[in-house]
């Protein structure tokens, strides 16, 4: 019993950690050589869910977004996120190294769980019924972490280029460092697809609203994302459509529906309850330490007249321009409010999406800034289908069907093919087809501050040009405010950390644009 307690204590420590060591293997109690019982394996499984909560919140969302044209730095930031915001990343950057290390730790943890669960089944076949779904979950966790590493540290996947550099793919647990080559990006995605297949075999839990554990629907949503990234547009359309309420596909899951009122949209983010959330790992008041704070976008203090914000970063003007008064996301995703930083007053828009679950608050004056991370939700599926249909060169009528379902649900008018004739300017000022632009704008509205802007720009092959809210100019730091980045900049791909290259003689070369 003491060994079990030691193991669970190790997991409890893990759940409060997000920017350092995420390794699951216990330092006391059972070791990697020993056989684990079912209680211990259940604890390991919870540790894997702790990993995905950690990497789906806080700096894992902030840092990629601060690297783009989403936000401007204020005088309250004090250097937080500075090197990301000014595009001055180096292979010695500690934040980059932490993200690299923790995604790799998540992979190592999944490998460890798979090994120990298979050992347990080999010793007692009766455990197979319970552990096979857990093994499927571990395969998903490994694929999820591998995908994040590829998105950050590799080029956008191009099926026509077999020479794109990847990241090391480790599929067996080892206590000691394994010096693997970074290999090819096609091998990384090959492993991701293999893990998705294993997850589909193992996970038998049907979809449910606001699921706190992985379901078959969550795996379908992940498969849709991966298919889009791999330019497998037919499969992206199929998987995304499988989760829509009016799908005509056999065995489609039709339990989800888009939120259509501000009340219900607010409930999604303030209570973690929604008709469109596919997977959000559980967080309670007792386990708040398992998820990272999103306070930097709001950081409000309570006064006699209400909240006054002190954000570290605020949305840029071209983002603010996208939110119309009739859009139910206005006032929930972004909000106009008084700001006061170091006795410098201003009034403008802040990102208000992550003020947190109200049930986590101890009183109305102190916001929690924490939610159950929304790893997959229905709105993403409509965006994926619209983009995949566009990429597939389908007619505007067909592209607009999923896009308009999301637009009208959020209070905007439906677009017609005549509305998207010709070209429009992208966020770098370049001419692109207007149909593609309206898809991009819907991504920007719906997915604001959820950590995906960098990946969207890479996938679209677009640069950006920053602007700012003039009403907030007196509380901006001014650093990076006029940054302009071309689409072909090699630094869209982040540097491999020095420690990885210096400690692994087989790794291979550093990413272009950074010192070896």
C-alpha positions as CSV (number, residue, x, y, z in Angstrom):
1,X,0.0,0.0,0.0
2,X,2.9,2.4,0.8
3,X,4.2,1.9,-2.8
4,X,0.8,2.9,-4.2
5,X,0.6,6.0,-2.0
6,X,4.1,7.0,-3.1
7,X,3.1,6.7,-6.7
8,X,0.0,8.7,-6.3
9,X,1.9,11.4,-4.5
10,X,4.3,11.6,-7.4
11,X,1.3,12.1,-9.8
12,X,-0.1,14.8,-7.5
13,X,3.2,16.6,-7.8
14,X,3.1,16.3,-11.5
15,X,-0.3,17.9,-11.8
16,X,0.9,21.1,-10.3
17,X,3.9,21.3,-12.8
18,X,3.7,22.7,-16.3
19,X,7.0,24.5,-17.0
20,X,9.5,22.0,-15.7
21,X,9.6,18.2,-15.4
22,X,6.5,16.3,-16.5
23,X,8.0,12.8,-16.2
24,X,5.6,10.3,-14.7
25,X,7.9,7.5,-13.6
26,X,8.0,7.6,-9.8
27,X,11.2,8.4,-7.9
28,X,10.0,6.2,-5.0
29,X,7.8,3.1,-4.8
30,X,7.7,0.9,-7.9
31,X,10.3,1.4,-10.6
32,X,10.2,0.8,-14.3
33,X,11.5,-2.8,-13.8
34,X,8.6,-3.7,-11.4
35,X,5.2,-5.0,-12.3
36,X,2.5,-2.4,-11.5
37,X,-1.0,-3.3,-10.3
38,X,-4.2,-1.9,-11.6
39,X,-4.4,0.9,-8.9
40,X,-1.0,2.1,-9.9
41,X,-1.8,2.0,-13.6
42,X,-5.0,4.0,-13.0
43,X,-2.8,6.5,-11.3
44,X,-0.5,6.6,-14.2
45,X,-3.4,7.2,-16.5
46,X,-4.5,10.2,-14.5
47,X,-1.0,11.5,-14.8
48,X,-1.3,11.4,-18.6
49,X,-4.4,13.5,-18.4
50,X,-2.5,15.8,-16.1
51,X,0.0,16.2,-18.9
52,X,-2.5,17.2,-21.5
53,X,-4.1,19.7,-19.2
54,X,-0.7,21.3,-18.5
55,X,0.2,21.6,-22.2
56,X,-3.3,22.9,-23.2
57,X,-3.1,26.1,-21.1
58,X,-0.8,28.9,-20.0
59,X,2.5,29.4,-21.8
60,X,1.7,26.6,-24.3
61,X,-1.0,28.8,-25.7
62,X,0.6,32.2,-24.9
63,X,4.1,31.7,-26.5
64,X,3.0,30.7,-30.0
65,X,0.4,33.4,-30.1
66,X,2.7,36.1,-28.8
67,X,5.0,35.2,-31.7
68,X,2.3,36.3,-34.2
69,X,0.2,39.3,-35.0
70,X,-2.5,38.6,-32.4
71,X,-1.3,40.8,-29.6
72,X,0.8,43.8,-28.5
73,X,2.9,43.9,-25.4
74,X,1.9,46.4,-22.7
75,X,4.1,48.1,-20.1
76,X,2.8,45.6,-17.5
77,X,4.5,42.6,-19.2
78,X,7.8,43.3,-17.6
79,X,9.6,41.2,-20.2
80,X,7.2,38.2,-20.0
81,X,7.1,36.7,-23.5
82,X,9.4,39.5,-24.8
83,X,11.7,37.3,-27.0
84,X,8.7,35.6,-28.6
85,X,7.0,38.9,-29.3
86,X,10.0,40.6,-30.9
87,X,11.0,37.5,-32.9
88,X,14.3,37.1,-31.1
89,X,14.3,33.4,-30.3
90,X,17.6,31.6,-29.8
91,X,18.5,28.0,-29.3
92,X,19.4,28.9,-25.7
93,X,16.0,30.3,-24.9
94,X,14.7,28.7,-21.7
95,X,11.0,28.9,-22.5
96,X,11.5,27.1,-25.9
97,X,13.6,24.5,-24.1
98,X,10.9,23.9,-21.5
99,X,8.2,23.4,-24.2
100,X,10.5,21.0,-26.1
101,X,11.3,19.1,-22.9
102,X,7.8,18.8,-21.7
103,X,6.3,17.6,-25.0
104,X,9.0,15.0,-25.1
105,X,8.3,14.1,-21.4
106,X,4.7,13.6,-22.4
107,X,5.8,11.1,-25.1
108,X,8.1,9.4,-22.6
109,X,5.2,9.1,-20.2
110,X,3.0,7.6,-22.8
111,X,5.7,5.1,-23.7
112,X,6.1,4.2,-20.0
113,X,2.4,3.6,-19.6
114,X,2.1,1.5,-22.7
115,X,5.0,-0.7,-21.5
116,X,3.7,-1.1,-18.0
117,X,0.1,-1.7,-19.1
118,X,1.1,-4.4,-21.6
119,X,3.3,-6.1,-18.9
120,X,0.2,-6.1,-16.6
121,X,-2.0,-7.7,-19.3
122,X,0.7,-10.3,-20.0
123,X,0.7,-11.3,-16.3
124,X,-3.1,-11.2,-16.0
125,X,-5.2,-11.4,-19.1
126,X,-8.3,-10.3,-17.1
127,X,-6.9,-6.8,-17.0
128,X,-7.2,-6.5,-20.8
129,X,-10.7,-5.2,-20.8
130,X,-9.9,-2.2,-18.6
131,X,-6.3,-1.5,-19.8
132,X,-6.8,-1.7,-23.6
133,X,-8.8,1.6,-23.7
134,X,-6.1,3.1,-21.4
135,X,-3.4,2.0,-23.9
136,X,-5.4,3.6,-26.7
137,X,-5.5,6.9,-24.7
138,X,-1.7,6.7,-24.2
139,X,-1.3,6.3,-28.0
140,X,-3.4,9.5,-28.4
141,X,-1.3,11.4,-25.9
142,X,1.9,10.4,-27.7
143,X,0.5,11.5,-31.1
144,X,-0.8,14.8,-29.6
145,X,2.6,15.7,-28.2
146,X,4.4,14.6,-31.4
147,X,2.1,16.8,-33.4
148,X,2.8,19.8,-31.2
149,X,6.5,19.3,-31.6
150,X,6.1,19.1,-35.4
151,X,4.0,22.2,-35.5
152,X,6.5,24.3,-33.5
153,X,9.9,22.9,-34.6
154,X,9.3,21.8,-38.2
155,X,8.1,23.3,-41.4
156,X,4.5,23.0,-42.4
157,X,4.0,19.5,-43.7
158,X,4.2,19.2,-47.5
159,X,3.5,15.8,-49.0
160,X,5.5,16.7,-52.0
161,X,8.7,17.2,-50.0
162,X,10.2,14.0,-48.6
163,X,13.2,15.8,-47.3
164,X,11.6,18.0,-44.6
165,X,13.3,17.6,-41.3
166,X,11.3,16.1,-38.4
167,X,11.8,15.5,-34.7
168,X,13.0,12.3,-33.0
169,X,10.3,9.7,-32.7
170,X,10.7,7.5,-29.7
171,X,8.1,4.7,-29.4
172,X,9.8,2.6,-26.7
173,X,10.4,3.6,-23.1
174,X,13.9,3.9,-21.8
175,X,15.2,5.1,-18.4
176,X,18.3,6.3,-20.1
177,X,18.6,8.9,-22.9
178,X,18.1,7.5,-26.4
179,X,20.0,9.5,-29.0
180,X,17.7,9.4,-32.0
181,X,18.0,11.3,-35.2
182,X,15.5,14.0,-36.0
183,X,14.7,12.1,-39.2
184,X,12.1,13.2,-41.6
185,X,8.8,15.0,-41.0
186,X,7.0,12.4,-43.1
187,X,8.1,9.8,-40.5
188,X,6.7,11.9,-37.7
189,X,3.3,12.1,-39.3
190,X,3.5,8.4,-40.2
191,X,3.9,7.7,-36.4
192,X,1.0,10.1,-35.6
193,X,-1.3,8.2,-38.0
194,X,-0.2,4.9,-36.5
195,X,-0.9,6.1,-33.0
196,X,-4.3,7.4,-34.1
197,X,-5.1,4.0,-35.5
198,X,-4.1,2.4,-32.2
199,X,-6.2,4.9,-30.3
200,X,-9.2,4.1,-32.4
201,X,-8.8,0.4,-31.7
202,X,-8.5,0.9,-28.0
203,X,-10.8,3.7,-27.1
204,X,-14.4,2.4,-27.1
205,X,-16.1,5.2,-25.1
206,X,-18.8,6.9,-27.2
207,X,-18.9,10.6,-27.6
208,X,-20.6,12.7,-24.9
209,X,-21.0,16.4,-24.3
210,X,-18.2,18.0,-22.3
211,X,-16.3,14.7,-22.1
212,X,-13.6,14.7,-19.5
213,X,-12.0,11.5,-20.8
214,X,-11.1,10.7,-24.4
215,X,-13.9,9.3,-26.5
216,X,-14.2,8.0,-30.0
217,X,-15.4,11.4,-31.1
218,X,-12.3,13.1,-29.7
219,X,-10.1,10.8,-31.8
220,X,-12.2,11.7,-34.8
221,X,-11.7,15.4,-34.1
222,X,-7.9,14.9,-33.8
223,X,-7.9,12.9,-37.0
224,X,-9.6,15.8,-38.8
225,X,-6.9,18.2,-37.6
226,X,-4.1,15.9,-38.7
227,X,-5.7,15.2,-42.1
228,X,-5.9,19.0,-42.7
229,X,-2.3,19.5,-41.8
230,X,-1.2,16.6,-44.1
231,X,-3.2,18.0,-47.0
232,X,-5.5,14.9,-46.9
233,X,-8.5,17.1,-47.6
234,X,-11.0,14.4,-48.4
235,X,-10.4,12.7,-45.0
236,X,-10.4,16.1,-43.2
237,X,-13.8,16.8,-44.7
238,X,-15.1,13.3,-43.7
239,X,-13.8,13.4,-40.1
240,X,-15.0,16.9,-39.5
241,X,-18.4,16.2,-40.9
242,X,-18.7,13.0,-38.8
243,X,-19.2,15.2,-35.7
244,X,-21.8,17.6,-37.1
245,X,-25.4,17.3,-36.0
246,X,-26.8,17.3,-39.6
247,X,-24.2,14.9,-41.0
248,X,-25.6,12.3,-43.4
249,X,-22.5,10.0,-43.0
250,X,-23.1,6.5,-41.6
251,X,-22.3,6.3,-37.9
252,X,-21.9,10.0,-37.5
253,X,-22.1,11.5,-34.0
254,X,-24.9,14.0,-34.0
255,X,-25.0,14.8,-30.3
256,X,-23.2,18.2,-30.6
257,X,-24.7,21.5,-31.7
258,X,-23.3,25.0,-32.1
259,X,-24.0,27.6,-29.5
260,X,-26.3,30.3,-30.8
261,X,-26.8,32.7,-27.9
262,X,-24.4,34.8,-25.9
263,X,-25.8,33.3,-22.7
264,X,-24.8,29.8,-23.8
265,X,-21.5,30.9,-25.3
266,X,-20.6,32.5,-21.9
267,X,-21.6,29.3,-20.2
268,X,-19.0,27.5,-22.3
269,X,-16.2,29.6,-21.0
270,X,-17.5,30.6,-17.6
271,X,-19.0,27.2,-16.5
272,X,-17.3,24.7,-18.8
273,X,-20.6,23.5,-20.1
274,X,-21.6,23.5,-23.7
275,X,-23.4,21.6,-26.4
276,X,-20.3,21.9,-28.6
277,X,-17.4,20.8,-26.5
278,X,-16.1,17.4,-27.6
279,X,-13.2,16.9,-25.1
280,X,-12.1,19.0,-22.1
281,X,-10.1,17.2,-19.4
282,X,-11.5,17.6,-16.0
283,X,-10.5,20.4,-13.7
284,X,-12.1,21.1,-10.3
285,X,-11.5,23.7,-7.6
286,X,-9.5,21.0,-5.8
287,X,-7.3,20.4,-8.8
288,X,-6.7,24.0,-10.1
289,X,-3.0,23.4,-9.9
290,X,-3.3,20.9,-12.8
291,X,-4.0,23.7,-15.3
292,X,-2.1,26.9,-16.0
293,X,-3.4,30.4,-15.5
294,X,-4.5,32.5,-18.5
295,X,-4.4,35.7,-16.4
296,X,-2.0,37.7,-18.7
297,X,-4.7,38.7,-21.1
298,X,-6.9,40.3,-18.4
299,X,-5.3,40.6,-15.0
300,X,-8.2,42.7,-13.6
301,X,-8.5,44.3,-10.2
302,X,-11.9,44.9,-8.5
303,X,-12.9,48.5,-7.8
304,X,-16.1,50.1,-6.6
305,X,-17.1,50.6,-10.3
306,X,-16.2,47.1,-11.4
307,X,-13.1,45.5,-12.9
308,X,-10.2,47.4,-14.3
309,X,-7.8,45.4,-16.5
310,X,-4.0,45.3,-16.2
311,X,-3.2,43.0,-19.1
312,X,0.3,42.0,-20.2
313,X,-0.9,41.7,-23.9
314,X,-3.8,43.2,-25.7
315,X,-5.3,42.3,-29.1
316,X,-4.2,44.2,-32.2
317,X,-6.5,46.5,-34.1
318,X,-7.1,44.2,-37.1
319,X,-8.3,41.5,-34.7
320,X,-10.6,44.0,-32.9
321,X,-12.0,45.0,-36.3
322,X,-13.3,41.5,-36.9
323,X,-15.8,41.5,-34.0
324,X,-19.1,43.1,-34.9
325,X,-21.7,44.2,-32.5
326,X,-24.1,41.5,-33.7
327,X,-21.5,38.8,-33.2
328,X,-22.3,37.0,-29.9
329,X,-18.5,36.5,-29.4
330,X,-18.1,40.2,-28.9
331,X,-18.0,40.9,-25.2
332,X,-17.1,37.3,-24.4
333,X,-14.0,36.6,-26.5
334,X,-12.9,40.3,-26.5
335,X,-14.3,43.1,-24.3
336,X,-13.9,46.8,-24.2
337,X,-13.1,48.0,-20.7
338,X,-11.1,50.5,-18.6
339,X,-7.4,49.7,-18.2
340,X,-5.0,51.2,-15.7
341,X,-1.4,50.2,-15.7
342,X,1.1,52.0,-13.4
343,X,-1.5,54.8,-13.0
344,X,-1.7,55.2,-16.8
345,X,-5.4,55.0,-17.7
346,X,-6.8,53.8,-21.0
347,X,-9.9,52.3,-22.5
348,X,-9.8,49.6,-25.1
349,X,-10.3,46.0,-26.0
350,X,-8.8,43.1,-24.0
351,X,-9.0,39.4,-24.6
352,X,-11.7,38.2,-22.1
353,X,-12.1,34.6,-23.2
354,X,-10.1,33.2,-20.3
355,X,-11.4,35.0,-17.2
356,X,-12.1,31.5,-16.0
357,X,-14.7,29.2,-14.6
358,X,-16.8,31.2,-12.2
359,X,-17.3,28.2,-9.9
360,X,-13.6,28.2,-9.2
361,X,-13.7,31.7,-7.8
362,X,-13.7,32.2,-4.0
363,X,-15.5,35.5,-4.4
364,X,-16.6,37.8,-7.2
365,X,-13.6,40.1,-6.8
366,X,-11.0,37.4,-7.7
367,X,-11.2,35.8,-11.1
368,X,-9.8,32.2,-11.5
369,X,-8.3,32.6,-15.0
370,X,-8.6,28.8,-15.3
371,X,-10.9,26.5,-17.2
372,X,-11.1,22.9,-18.3
373,X,-9.0,23.1,-21.5
374,X,-11.1,22.8,-24.6
375,X,-9.0,20.5,-26.6
376,X,-11.6,19.8,-29.2
377,X,-14.9,21.5,-29.9
378,X,-17.5,21.5,-32.7
379,X,-16.7,25.0,-34.1
380,X,-13.2,23.7,-35.1
381,X,-14.8,21.0,-37.2
382,X,-16.8,23.5,-39.3
383,X,-13.6,25.5,-39.8
384,X,-11.6,22.5,-40.8
385,X,-14.3,21.4,-43.3
386,X,-14.5,24.8,-44.9
387,X,-10.8,25.1,-45.3
388,X,-10.5,21.6,-46.6
389,X,-13.2,22.1,-49.2
390,X,-11.5,25.3,-50.3
391,X,-8.2,23.6,-50.6
392,X,-9.9,20.8,-52.6
393,X,-10.9,23.5,-55.1
394,X,-14.6,22.9,-54.5
395,X,-17.2,25.4,-55.5
396,X,-17.9,28.4,-53.3
397,X,-21.4,27.1,-52.6
398,X,-19.9,24.0,-51.0
399,X,-17.2,25.8,-49.1
400,X,-19.6,28.3,-47.6
401,X,-22.0,25.6,-46.3
402,X,-19.9,24.8,-43.2
403,X,-18.6,28.3,-42.8
404,X,-22.1,29.8,-42.8
405,X,-23.3,27.4,-40.2
406,X,-20.7,28.7,-37.8
407,X,-21.2,32.4,-38.9
408,X,-24.9,32.3,-38.4
409,X,-24.7,30.4,-35.1
410,X,-22.5,33.3,-33.9
411,X,-24.9,36.0,-35.1
412,X,-23.4,36.9,-38.4
413,X,-25.1,36.9,-41.8
414,X,-24.6,34.0,-44.2
415,X,-22.4,34.7,-47.2
416,X,-23.3,34.0,-50.8
417,X,-20.9,33.1,-53.6
418,X,-21.3,36.7,-54.9
419,X,-20.0,38.0,-51.6
420,X,-16.7,36.1,-52.1
421,X,-15.9,36.9,-55.7
422,X,-12.5,38.4,-56.4
423,X,-9.6,39.1,-54.0
424,X,-9.0,40.6,-50.6
425,X,-6.0,41.5,-48.5
426,X,-4.5,39.1,-46.0
427,X,-2.8,40.2,-42.8
428,X,0.5,41.0,-44.5
429,X,-1.3,43.1,-47.1
430,X,-1.1,40.6,-49.9
431,X,-3.9,39.8,-52.4
432,X,-5.5,36.4,-51.8
433,X,-8.9,35.0,-53.0
434,X,-11.7,36.5,-51.0
435,X,-13.2,33.1,-50.3
436,X,-10.0,32.0,-48.5
437,X,-9.9,35.3,-46.6
438,X,-13.4,34.9,-45.1
439,X,-12.3,31.4,-43.9
440,X,-9.2,32.9,-42.3
441,X,-11.3,35.7,-40.6
442,X,-13.6,33.1,-39.1
443,X,-10.6,31.2,-37.7
444,X,-9.3,34.5,-36.2
445,X,-12.6,35.3,-34.5
446,X,-13.5,31.8,-33.2
447,X,-10.1,30.5,-32.2
448,X,-8.7,33.8,-30.8
449,X,-6.0,33.2,-28.1
450,X,-6.2,29.4,-28.2
451,X,-2.6,29.0,-29.3
452,X,-3.2,28.2,-33.0
453,X,-2.5,31.4,-34.8
454,X,1.1,30.5,-35.6
455,X,0.1,27.1,-37.0
456,X,-2.6,28.7,-39.1
457,X,-0.1,31.2,-40.6
458,X,2.4,28.4,-41.4
459,X,-0.3,26.2,-42.9
460,X,-1.6,29.1,-45.1
461,X,1.9,30.2,-46.1
462,X,1.3,33.8,-45.0
463,X,3.3,36.4,-43.2
464,X,1.9,39.3,-41.1
465,X,2.2,42.9,-40.3
466,X,1.4,44.2,-36.9
467,X,-0.8,47.1,-35.9
468,X,-2.2,48.3,-32.6
469,X,-5.2,49.9,-30.9
470,X,-4.4,53.7,-31.0
471,X,-6.6,54.1,-27.9
472,X,-4.1,52.0,-26.0
473,X,-0.9,53.5,-27.3
474,X,-0.1,55.0,-24.0
475,X,0.0,51.6,-22.2
476,X,1.9,49.7,-24.9
477,X,5.6,49.0,-24.5
478,X,6.2,49.9,-28.1
479,X,8.5,46.8,-28.6
480,X,7.6,44.9,-31.8
481,X,4.6,47.0,-32.5
482,X,5.5,47.6,-36.1
483,X,7.0,44.1,-36.8
484,X,6.4,42.8,-40.3
485,X,7.3,39.2,-41.2
486,X,7.4,37.7,-44.6
487,X,5.8,34.4,-45.3
488,X,9.1,32.8,-46.3
489,X,10.9,33.6,-43.1
490,X,12.7,30.5,-41.9
491,X,12.1,31.7,-38.3
492,X,8.4,30.6,-38.4
493,X,10.1,27.4,-37.4
494,X,11.4,27.6,-33.8
495,X,15.0,26.6,-32.9
496,X,15.9,23.2,-31.5
497,X,17.2,23.7,-28.0
498,X,21.0,23.7,-27.5
499,X,20.9,20.9,-25.0
500,X,19.2,18.6,-27.4
501,X,21.8,19.1,-30.1
502,X,24.8,19.1,-27.7
503,X,23.7,16.0,-25.8
504,X,22.5,14.0,-28.7
505,X,25.3,13.4,-31.3
506,X,22.8,11.7,-33.6
507,X,20.2,14.4,-33.7
508,X,21.3,16.1,-36.9
509,X,21.3,19.8,-37.9
510,X,19.7,22.8,-36.3
511,X,16.8,24.5,-38.0
512,X,17.8,27.1,-40.7
513,X,18.3,30.6,-39.3
514,X,19.7,29.6,-36.0
515,X,23.3,28.9,-34.9
516,X,24.2,25.2,-34.6
